[in-house]
Amino acid sequence: MINEEKVKIMDRLALYEKQEGRKYLPVSKYYRSDYIGLALIKNFFLVTIGYGLILAVIAAYNLEYLLDNVHKMDLISLGIVVLAGYIGVLAVYSVLTYIQYTVKYHNAKKSVKQYYTQLTKLEKIYTREEKKFAGREMSGGYRK
């Protein structure tokens, strides 16, 4: 006989694995500090590449002016301004990344906890069924 409760739980679990589970289950394999740390490392490289590309576009746009006036410019102060801008952009994006991934990790843990609760219910149902049918296999007959 089919256990309707077991089928409903299995259906919910399969639906979760196909929808929310795709993004939340991989997150649950990390510790919070590792997950956020990896996100911050990725953020560092992406901000560095993005800032470099923006500087290259600005330099290419003003190339004629830069070439004509390079001997008049204070390159040390220009370097300090560029470095300060980079540090400022990196700090802002790092804080935003930290907040975003902290919230994402918290939501994933909460969601996966409910998933594991359902798995535990399903395991209990299987354990009850095994205990119920264990005696029937050994006796050689079918008891009602």
Solvent accessible surface area in square Angstrom, and as a share of the most:
residue,aa,sasa,rsa
1,M,244,1.09
2,I,136,0.69
3,N,46,0.23
4,E,124,0.56
5,E,90,0.40
6,K,36,0.15
7,V,75,0.43
8,K,119,0.50
9,I,5,0.02
10,M,86,0.39
11,D,95,0.49
12,R,118,0.43
13,L,10,0.05
14,A,48,0.37
15,L,94,0.47
16,Y,34,0.13
17,E,79,0.35
18,K,140,0.59
19,Q,117,0.52
20,E,83,0.37
21,G,2,0.02
22,R,179,0.65
23,K,114,0.48
24,Y,30,0.12
25,L,39,0.19
26,P,66,0.42
27,V,9,0.05
28,S,20,0.13
29,K,170,0.72
30,Y,92,0.35
31,Y,171,0.65
32,R,108,0.40
33,S,80,0.52
34,D,71,0.37
35,Y,23,0.09
36,I,7,0.04
37,G,26,0.25
38,L,94,0.47
39,A,5,0.04
40,L,56,0.28
41,I,99,0.50
42,K,110,0.47
43,N,15,0.08
44,F,86,0.36
45,F,116,0.48
46,L,110,0.55
47,V,15,0.09
48,T,54,0.32
49,I,103,0.52
50,G,28,0.27
51,Y,36,0.14
52,G,36,0.35
53,L,112,0.56
54,I,102,0.52
55,L,59,0.29
56,A,58,0.45
57,V,101,0.58
58,I,90,0.46
59,A,41,0.32
60,A,70,0.54
61,Y,189,0.72
62,N,58,0.30
63,L,92,0.46
64,E,137,0.61
65,Y,133,0.50
66,L,49,0.24
67,L,123,0.61
68,D,88,0.46
69,N,27,0.14
70,V,72,0.42
71,H,140,0.63
72,K,146,0.62
73,M,50,0.22
74,D,92,0.47
75,L,101,0.50
76,I,134,0.68
77,S,51,0.33
78,L,79,0.40
79,G,39,0.37
80,I,110,0.56
81,V,101,0.58
82,V,46,0.27
83,L,106,0.53
84,A,60,0.46
85,G,28,0.27
86,Y,39,0.15
87,I,98,0.50
88,G,34,0.32
89,V,54,0.31
90,L,34,0.17
91,A,53,0.41
92,V,87,0.50
93,Y,113,0.43
94,S,32,0.21
95,V,88,0.51
96,L,99,0.49
97,T,16,0.09
98,Y,93,0.36
99,I,95,0.48
100,Q,109,0.48
101,Y,34,0.13
102,T,34,0.20
103,V,80,0.46
104,K,72,0.30
105,Y,20,0.08
106,H,115,0.51
107,N,63,0.32
108,A,0,0.00
109,K,83,0.35
110,K,121,0.51
111,S,13,0.08
112,V,4,0.02
113,K,147,0.62
114,Q,115,0.51
115,Y,20,0.08
116,Y,115,0.44
117,T,69,0.40
118,Q,36,0.16
119,L,62,0.31
120,T,61,0.35
121,K,94,0.40
122,L,20,0.10
123,E,113,0.50
124,K,122,0.52
125,I,3,0.01
126,Y,89,0.34
127,T,59,0.34
128,R,142,0.52
129,E,42,0.19
130,E,119,0.53
131,K,151,0.64
132,K,128,0.54
133,F,87,0.36
134,A,50,0.39
135,G,29,0.28
136,R,45,0.16
137,E,141,0.63
138,M,176,0.78
139,S,67,0.43
140,G,74,0.72
141,G,40,0.39
142,Y,157,0.60
143,R,139,0.51
144,K,219,0.93
